[in-house]
Amino acid sequence: MDIKLLSPIGNVETIASGHGIRNLNRLIKIYGRANWRKMKGIARIQLDDGAVFEAELHWYEGHGIGREELKIKRYLS
């Protein structure tokens, strides 16, 4: 499922960082060594079928690598 962001991600907070991330070894293996953080935030999104929602999103962010593995955790409206 592709997610298209219709607004900037707001209310961004860090959930975990460094060795607090369960999938840290997998992230390093796939994307490379970086200062990894697991993040969450809220944004307006559009799904493949054209439906528009406000949703809570989770993703991993690596310094110098950027945002990876964006996923929807729950729909807010």
C-alpha positions as CSV (number, residue, x, y, z in Angstrom):
1,M,0.0,0.0,0.0
2,D,1.4,3.3,-1.0
3,I,0.8,6.3,1.2
4,K,0.8,9.8,-0.3
5,L,1.4,12.6,2.3
6,L,-1.0,15.5,1.8
7,S,0.3,17.6,4.7
8,P,3.6,17.9,6.6
9,I,3.9,15.5,9.5
10,G,3.1,17.3,12.8
11,N,3.4,16.5,16.5
12,V,6.6,14.6,15.8
13,E,8.1,12.7,18.7
14,T,10.8,10.2,19.2
15,I,9.6,6.8,20.5
16,A,13.0,5.1,20.7
17,S,16.6,5.6,19.7
18,G,19.9,3.7,19.4
19,H,19.8,0.3,21.1
20,G,16.2,0.9,22.3
21,I,15.1,0.0,18.7
22,R,14.2,-3.7,18.5
23,N,15.0,-3.8,14.7
24,L,18.3,-1.9,14.9
25,N,20.4,-4.7,13.4
26,R,18.0,-5.1,10.5
27,L,18.0,-1.4,9.8
28,I,21.8,-1.3,9.8
29,K,22.0,-4.3,7.5
30,I,19.5,-2.9,5.0
31,Y,20.2,0.9,5.1
32,G,23.6,1.3,6.7
33,R,25.0,2.5,10.0
34,A,23.5,5.7,11.3
35,N,22.1,7.3,14.4
36,W,18.7,5.6,14.1
37,R,15.5,6.8,15.8
38,K,11.9,5.5,15.7
39,M,9.5,8.4,15.3
40,K,5.8,9.0,15.3
41,G,3.6,11.9,14.1
42,I,0.3,12.9,12.7
43,A,-0.4,13.8,9.0
44,R,-3.2,13.9,6.4
45,I,-2.7,11.0,3.9
46,Q,-4.2,9.6,0.8
47,L,-4.4,5.9,0.1
48,D,-4.2,4.0,-3.2
49,D,-8.0,4.0,-3.6
50,G,-8.2,7.8,-3.2
51,A,-9.5,7.8,0.4
52,V,-8.2,10.7,2.5
53,F,-7.6,10.3,6.3
54,E,-5.8,11.9,9.1
55,A,-3.5,9.2,10.6
56,E,-0.8,8.5,13.2
57,L,2.3,7.4,11.3
58,H,5.4,5.6,12.6
59,W,8.8,5.5,10.8
60,Y,12.5,5.1,11.2
61,E,14.8,8.0,10.6
62,G,18.6,7.7,10.2
63,H,21.0,10.7,10.3
64,G,22.2,11.2,6.7
65,I,19.8,8.6,5.4
66,G,16.4,10.1,6.0
67,R,12.9,8.7,6.6
68,E,12.4,5.0,6.0
69,E,9.6,2.4,6.4
70,L,6.7,4.8,6.8
71,K,3.6,2.9,8.1
72,I,0.1,3.7,9.3
73,K,-0.5,2.9,13.0
74,R,-4.1,4.1,13.3
75,Y,-6.6,6.3,11.6
76,L,-7.8,9.4,13.5
77,S,-10.6,10.6,11.3
